[in-house]
Amino acid sequence: MSEFDGAPTADDIFKLAAQRTGVSEIDSDSWRDGLTLMLDELNNSPVFTAFGRERVLGDATDALGRRMQVHAYIQAHPEVLDAPVERPLIVLGMPRTGTTVISYLLDQDPARRSLLHWQCVDPIPPATTETLRTDPRCLALLEEQRKIVDMVKQAKMPLPHWEDADGPTEDMFIHNQDFKGLSWDSFLPTDRYARWLFDETDLSSTYEYQKRYLQVLQSKAPGTWSLKMPSHSVHIEALLKVFPDARLIWAHRDPYKATGSLCNLWRLPQSLVMNTEMLDQTEMGNAAMWQMSYHVDRPLRARDRIGDDRFFHMYYHEMMRDPMDVMHRIYEWTDEPLTAETEGRMRNWLAEHPQDLFALNTYRLDEYGLSVEKLKPVFAEYLDTFAIELEGTP
């Protein structure tokens, strides 16, 4: 029997989240507009399968429930908000630009603190430094993932993106608890939500919630935060309003290759929840082109206003050729020590995680109605500004 009969509203999702968590209060209504827009798409689009509809509604209920649990924890432990989030190192840029690799390398530094995947699934109560990777919640999710990885490897399936339960994840999975995160867009059939997110809404509430979330986590496991989310690049002013001393790493890559990779990334979540025969890959390509334009234009304009010295420019081709050289230069830029122990841990991680760990991803721009010629005007200023090495026609 479905928990989501009829056309559920935001209030219905809130009531179900309260039932699941046993928590009945939340800090504000800032989540409501985004969830309402998502539900309108979900309730009125014929493209969703019955399973897909249940999946998205279930994920939305869980996300709201996490926020309610975080609020309840803060109400019980208000002192966690007294500790500042100081000088976080934040990776941003276009999607598919090597941000995952750099976040895992930074995670090898014991002095740093990463937002771990499992802590965006089951954050409360926060783990201690000693139990960040041995907490039963983490181990249970790792075991679930082990079974998935075994199946994927046996089937030689490509995985466009993978995160270990005990490894770094994207800030997007905090943002989705304010229902202002691109993770929701990847499950929706139109660009209504993304356009609302980029053009019509203020993310101040989202970054304020992220700060509180980090304060809860760091109360038991302190450290200087290393964070990442490509779409921070679309909201740099809102980010810096809440984290004014943030250090920004801008990840750069051949935008033609990155756009094709983004389209390829979207196929998996959409195939999970939608009738694939009803999907229009040309529309997917147009949506990717539009989103990528924001991911290059917004940070260029922010750079004009705040200055280039706020950014470390990380180039994908340099990261692929000599990642440790890039890491040394990042640590020089932050004026922080890269110890021999941390460097050794980084080198070990690289050796254990080759790029071809899973089957090779293959994709072409023309599968999505795109071409280099069509994309050239979108990326002309970006390519004129930065020394980006093109990787060949995707």
C-alpha positions as CSV (number, residue, x, y, z in Angstrom):
1,M,0.0,0.0,0.0
2,S,1.5,3.3,-1.0
3,E,2.0,6.0,1.5
4,F,1.5,8.6,-1.3
5,D,-2.0,8.0,-2.6
6,G,-3.5,10.9,-4.7
7,A,-1.5,14.1,-5.3
8,P,0.4,14.7,-2.1
9,T,1.1,18.3,-0.9
10,A,4.0,19.8,0.9
11,D,2.0,19.5,4.1
12,D,1.4,15.8,3.4
13,I,5.2,15.2,3.1
14,F,5.8,17.1,6.3
15,K,3.3,15.0,8.2
16,L,4.8,11.8,6.9
17,A,8.3,12.9,7.8
18,A,7.1,13.7,11.3
19,Q,5.6,10.2,11.6
20,R,8.8,8.6,10.4
21,T,11.1,10.5,12.6
22,G,9.0,11.2,15.7
23,V,9.9,14.9,15.4
24,S,7.1,17.4,14.8
25,E,9.0,20.8,14.5
26,I,11.2,22.4,11.9
27,D,13.3,25.6,11.9
28,S,11.5,27.5,9.1
29,D,9.3,27.1,6.0
30,S,12.2,27.9,3.6
31,W,11.9,24.4,2.1
32,R,8.3,24.7,1.1
33,D,8.5,26.5,-2.2
34,G,11.0,24.1,-3.7
35,L,9.1,21.1,-2.5
36,T,5.8,22.5,-3.8
37,L,7.4,23.0,-7.3
38,M,8.8,19.5,-7.3
39,L,5.4,18.0,-6.3
40,D,3.7,19.9,-9.1
41,E,6.0,18.3,-11.6
42,L,5.6,14.9,-10.0
43,N,1.8,15.0,-9.7
44,N,1.2,16.3,-13.2
45,S,3.8,14.7,-15.5
46,P,2.9,11.4,-17.2
47,V,6.6,10.5,-17.6
48,F,7.1,9.0,-14.1
49,T,6.8,5.3,-13.5
50,A,4.8,4.2,-10.4
51,F,8.1,3.1,-8.9
52,G,9.8,6.4,-9.8
53,R,7.1,8.5,-8.3
54,E,7.3,6.5,-5.0
55,R,11.1,6.8,-5.1
56,V,11.1,10.6,-5.4
57,L,8.4,11.1,-2.8
58,G,10.2,8.8,-0.5
59,D,13.5,10.7,-1.0
60,A,11.7,14.0,-0.4
61,T,10.2,12.7,2.9
62,D,13.6,11.4,4.1
63,A,15.3,14.7,3.2
64,L,12.7,16.7,5.2
65,G,12.9,14.3,8.1
66,R,16.7,14.8,8.3
67,R,16.1,18.5,8.5
68,M,13.6,18.0,11.3
69,Q,16.1,15.8,13.2
70,V,18.9,18.4,12.8
71,H,16.6,21.1,14.2
72,A,15.7,18.9,17.1
73,Y,19.3,18.2,17.9
74,I,20.1,22.0,17.8
75,Q,17.2,22.7,20.1
76,A,18.6,20.2,22.6
77,H,22.2,21.3,22.1
78,P,22.1,25.1,21.2
79,E,25.8,25.5,22.1
80,V,26.8,23.8,18.9
81,L,25.9,27.1,17.1
82,D,28.5,29.0,19.2
83,A,31.5,27.5,17.2
84,P,32.2,29.2,13.9
85,V,32.8,27.5,10.6
86,E,36.2,29.0,9.8
87,R,38.0,29.3,6.5
88,P,36.4,26.4,4.7
89,L,38.1,25.3,1.5
90,I,35.3,25.0,-1.1
91,V,35.6,23.4,-4.6
92,L,33.3,24.7,-7.3
93,G,33.0,25.0,-11.1
94,M,31.2,23.1,-13.9
95,P,29.9,19.7,-13.1
96,R,32.2,16.8,-14.3
97,T,35.5,18.7,-13.8
98,G,37.4,16.5,-11.4
99,T,35.9,17.9,-8.2
100,T,35.4,14.4,-6.7
101,V,39.1,13.4,-7.0
102,I,40.3,16.6,-5.3
103,S,37.7,16.2,-2.5
104,Y,39.0,12.6,-1.8
105,L,42.6,13.8,-1.8
106,L,41.9,16.6,0.6
107,D,40.1,14.1,2.8
108,Q,43.4,12.2,3.3
109,D,44.5,15.1,5.5
110,P,43.8,14.4,9.2
111,A,43.6,18.2,9.9
112,R,40.7,18.6,7.5
113,R,37.1,17.7,7.8
114,S,35.0,16.4,4.9
115,L,31.3,16.1,4.6
116,L,31.0,12.3,4.5
117,H,28.4,10.6,2.3
118,W,26.8,8.6,5.2
119,Q,26.4,11.8,7.2
120,C,24.0,13.2,4.6
121,V,22.0,10.0,5.0
122,D,21.8,9.6,8.7
123,P,23.4,12.6,10.4
124,I,21.9,12.6,13.9
125,P,23.4,12.1,16.4
126,P,26.7,13.4,15.0
127,A,29.7,11.0,15.0
128,T,32.9,11.7,16.9
129,T,36.3,12.0,15.3
130,E,37.2,8.5,16.3
131,T,33.9,7.0,14.9
132,L,33.6,8.9,11.6
133,R,34.3,5.8,9.6
134,T,33.4,3.1,12.2
135,D,30.0,4.3,13.2
136,P,27.4,1.4,12.8
137,R,25.4,3.7,10.4
138,C,28.5,4.1,8.2
139,L,29.3,0.4,8.2
140,A,25.8,-0.6,7.4
141,L,25.8,1.7,4.3
142,L,29.2,0.5,3.3
143,E,27.9,-3.1,3.3
144,E,24.9,-2.1,1.1
145,Q,27.3,-0.4,-1.3
146,R,29.7,-3.4,-1.4
147,K,26.9,-5.5,-2.8
148,I,26.1,-2.9,-5.4
149,V,29.7,-2.5,-6.4
150,D,30.1,-6.3,-6.8
151,M,27.1,-6.4,-9.1
152,V,28.3,-3.5,-11.1
153,K,31.8,-4.9,-11.6
154,Q,30.5,-8.3,-12.6
155,A,28.2,-6.8,-15.1
156,K,31.0,-4.5,-16.3
157,M,28.5,-1.6,-16.1
158,P,29.8,2.0,-16.4
159,L,29.1,4.3,-13.4
160,P,29.3,8.0,-14.2
161,H,29.7,8.9,-10.5
162,W,30.3,6.9,-7.3
163,E,30.8,7.9,-3.7
164,D,31.9,5.6,-0.9
165,A,29.7,5.8,2.2
166,D,32.7,6.8,4.2
167,G,34.1,9.3,1.6
168,P,33.3,12.9,0.8
169,T,30.0,13.9,-0.8
170,E,28.6,17.1,-2.2
171,D,27.1,20.0,-0.2
172,M,24.1,19.5,-2.6
173,F,22.9,16.8,-0.2
174,I,22.6,19.4,2.5
175,H,21.0,21.8,0.1
176,N,18.4,19.3,-0.9
177,Q,17.0,19.5,2.7
178,D,16.1,23.1,1.9
179,F,14.7,21.8,-1.4
180,K,17.1,24.1,-3.3
181,G,19.5,21.6,-4.7
182,L,20.3,20.3,-8.2
183,S,20.0,16.7,-7.0
184,W,16.2,17.2,-7.3
185,D,16.5,18.5,-10.8
186,S,18.2,15.3,-12.0
187,F,14.9,13.4,-11.2
188,L,12.6,15.9,-13.0
189,P,11.5,15.9,-16.6
190,T,11.6,19.6,-17.3
191,D,13.9,22.5,-16.5
192,R,11.2,24.4,-14.4
193,Y,12.9,23.6,-11.1
194,A,16.4,24.4,-12.3
195,R,15.3,27.8,-13.7
196,W,13.5,28.6,-10.5
197,L,16.6,27.6,-8.6
198,F,19.0,29.7,-10.7
199,D,16.9,32.7,-11.5
200,E,14.0,33.2,-9.0
201,T,15.1,32.2,-5.6
202,D,17.6,33.4,-2.9
203,L,19.8,30.7,-1.5
204,S,20.6,32.6,1.7
205,S,18.4,30.2,3.7
206,T,20.1,27.2,2.1
207,Y,23.6,28.4,3.1
208,E,22.5,29.3,6.6
209,Y,21.1,25.8,7.0
210,Q,24.3,24.4,5.6
211,K,26.2,26.3,8.2
212,R,24.1,25.0,11.0
213,Y,24.4,21.4,9.7
214,L,28.2,21.7,9.6
215,Q,28.2,23.2,13.1
216,V,26.3,20.1,14.4
217,L,28.7,17.7,12.7
218,Q,31.9,19.6,13.8
219,S,30.7,19.7,17.4
220,K,31.9,16.1,17.8
221,A,34.5,15.9,15.0
222,P,36.2,19.3,14.5
223,G,38.5,20.3,11.7
224,T,38.9,22.8,8.9
225,W,36.2,21.9,6.3
226,S,37.0,20.8,2.8
227,L,33.7,21.0,0.9
228,K,32.6,20.7,-2.7
229,M,29.7,21.3,-5.0
230,P,30.0,22.4,-8.6
231,S,26.9,24.6,-8.5
232,H,28.3,26.7,-5.7
233,S,29.6,28.6,-8.7
234,V,26.1,29.7,-9.6
235,H,25.5,31.2,-6.1
236,I,28.9,32.6,-5.0
237,E,27.5,35.8,-3.5
238,A,25.0,33.8,-1.3
239,L,27.9,31.5,-0.3
240,L,30.2,34.3,0.7
241,K,27.5,36.0,2.7
242,V,27.4,33.1,5.0
243,F,31.0,31.9,4.7
244,P,32.9,35.2,4.1
245,D,36.3,33.7,4.7
246,A,35.9,30.7,2.4
247,R,38.8,29.8,0.1
248,L,37.5,28.9,-3.4
249,I,39.0,26.3,-5.7
250,W,37.6,26.8,-9.2
251,A,37.8,23.5,-11.2
252,H,38.2,24.0,-14.9
253,R,37.8,21.5,-17.8
254,D,37.1,21.3,-21.5
255,P,33.5,22.5,-21.4
256,Y,32.5,20.4,-24.4
257,K,33.6,17.2,-22.7
258,A,32.1,18.3,-19.4
259,T,28.7,19.0,-21.1
260,G,28.6,15.6,-22.7
261,S,29.6,14.0,-19.4
262,L,26.8,15.9,-17.6
263,C,24.2,14.6,-20.1
264,N,25.6,11.0,-19.6
265,L,25.3,11.5,-15.8
266,W,21.7,12.5,-16.0
267,R,20.7,9.4,-17.8
268,L,21.0,7.1,-14.8
269,P,18.7,8.9,-12.3
270,Q,16.1,9.7,-15.0
271,S,16.1,6.0,-16.2
272,L,15.5,5.0,-12.6
273,V,12.3,7.0,-12.2
274,M,10.9,7.7,-15.7
275,N,9.5,5.9,-18.7
276,T,12.6,6.1,-20.8
277,E,10.6,5.9,-24.0
278,M,9.1,9.3,-23.1
279,L,12.4,11.0,-22.5
280,D,13.7,13.5,-25.1
281,Q,17.5,13.4,-25.1
282,T,17.6,16.5,-27.3
283,E,15.7,18.4,-24.5
284,M,18.2,16.9,-22.0
285,G,21.1,18.3,-24.1
286,N,19.4,21.8,-24.3
287,A,19.0,21.7,-20.5
288,A,22.6,20.8,-20.0
289,M,23.8,23.6,-22.3
290,W,21.7,26.1,-20.4
291,Q,22.9,24.9,-17.0
292,M,26.5,24.9,-18.1
293,S,26.2,28.5,-19.3
294,Y,25.3,29.5,-15.8
295,H,28.2,27.5,-14.4
296,V,30.7,29.5,-16.4
297,D,29.0,33.0,-16.7
298,R,28.0,33.4,-13.0
299,P,31.5,32.8,-11.6
300,L,33.1,34.9,-14.3
301,R,30.9,37.8,-13.2
302,A,31.6,37.1,-9.5
303,R,35.3,37.1,-10.3
304,D,34.9,40.5,-11.8
305,R,33.4,41.8,-8.6
306,I,35.4,40.0,-5.9
307,G,38.8,39.6,-7.7
308,D,40.8,36.7,-9.0
309,D,42.8,36.3,-5.8
310,R,39.8,34.7,-4.1
311,F,40.2,31.7,-6.4
312,F,42.7,28.9,-6.9
313,H,42.4,27.7,-10.5
314,M,42.5,23.9,-10.7
315,Y,42.8,22.5,-14.3
316,Y,41.4,19.0,-15.0
317,H,44.3,18.2,-17.4
318,E,46.8,19.1,-14.7
319,M,45.0,17.0,-12.2
320,M,44.9,14.0,-14.5
321,R,48.7,14.3,-15.3
322,D,50.2,15.2,-11.9
323,P,47.6,15.3,-9.1
324,M,50.3,15.7,-6.4
325,D,51.8,18.8,-8.1
326,V,48.3,20.3,-8.0
327,M,47.9,19.4,-4.3
328,H,51.2,21.0,-3.4
329,R,50.2,24.2,-5.1
330,I,46.8,24.2,-3.4
331,Y,48.6,23.9,0.0
332,E,51.0,26.7,-0.9
333,W,48.1,28.9,-1.9
334,T,46.3,28.2,1.4
335,D,49.5,28.7,3.3
336,E,49.0,25.4,5.1
337,P,51.5,22.5,5.5
338,L,51.2,19.4,3.3
339,T,52.9,16.9,5.6
340,A,54.8,13.8,4.5
341,E,52.2,11.6,6.2
342,T,49.3,13.3,4.3
343,E,51.2,13.2,1.0
344,G,51.7,9.5,1.5
345,R,48.1,8.9,2.2
346,M,47.1,10.9,-0.9
347,R,49.5,8.8,-3.1
348,N,48.1,5.6,-1.6
349,W,44.5,6.7,-2.4
350,L,45.5,7.5,-6.0
351,A,47.1,4.1,-6.4
352,E,44.0,2.3,-5.1
353,H,41.5,4.3,-7.2
354,P,42.4,4.2,-10.8
355,Q,40.1,6.1,-13.2
356,D,39.0,2.9,-14.9
357,L,37.9,1.2,-11.6
358,F,34.5,0.6,-13.3
359,A,33.7,0.1,-17.0
360,L,34.6,3.0,-19.2
361,N,31.8,5.6,-19.7
362,T,31.1,6.4,-23.4
363,Y,29.0,9.2,-24.7
364,R,28.7,11.6,-27.6
365,L,27.3,15.1,-27.8
366,D,25.2,14.3,-30.9
367,E,23.3,11.8,-28.8
368,Y,21.8,14.8,-27.1
369,G,21.4,17.1,-30.1
370,L,24.6,19.0,-29.3
371,S,27.8,19.7,-31.1
372,V,30.9,21.7,-30.5
373,E,29.7,24.3,-33.0
374,K,26.4,24.7,-31.2
375,L,28.2,25.1,-27.8
376,K,31.0,27.5,-29.0
377,P,29.1,30.7,-28.3
378,V,28.2,29.5,-24.8
379,F,31.8,28.9,-23.8
380,A,33.7,31.5,-25.9
381,E,34.4,33.9,-23.0
382,Y,35.3,31.1,-20.7
383,L,37.8,29.6,-23.1
384,D,39.3,33.0,-23.9
385,T,39.8,33.7,-20.2
386,F,41.4,30.4,-19.0
387,A,44.2,28.2,-20.4
388,I,42.0,25.1,-20.7
389,E,43.3,22.1,-22.7
390,L,40.6,20.7,-25.0
391,E,40.3,16.9,-24.9
392,G,39.0,16.2,-28.4
393,T,35.5,16.1,-29.8
394,P,33.2,14.2,-27.4
